[in-house]
Amino acid sequence: MIQKYRAWIKDKKCMGDVAMLHWSEDLPRSTELVLVRVTVRRPDNGGWITERYKPDEVELMQFANYTDVKGKEMWQGDRVR
């Protein structure tokens, strides 16, 4: 299964798709996340742009590998009614 993430950008109050996660290179198998690249829709022309954020500037959510009855993807942290 391919892991898929999205990110809530705290200061912009918008959601984006995670394009890449950058980990620290200090150790062979580091667990320290140092940079998140997020693709978001541009407000001016509706196009897409990839921006860089520090881990504390975003809240990561992992795809739960489930869909609801309408086929919408369910993510970690989603509220189900």
Sequence and secondary structure as in RCSB ss.txt:
>XXXX:A:sequence
MIQKYRAWIKDKKCMGDVAMLHWSEDLPRSTELVLVRVTVRRPDNGGWITERYKPDEVELMQFANYTDVKGKEMW
QGDRVR
>XXXX:A:secstr
    EEEEETTTTEEEEEEEEEE SSSTT   EEEEEEEEE TTTS EEEEEE GGGEEEEEEEEEE TT  EEE
TT    
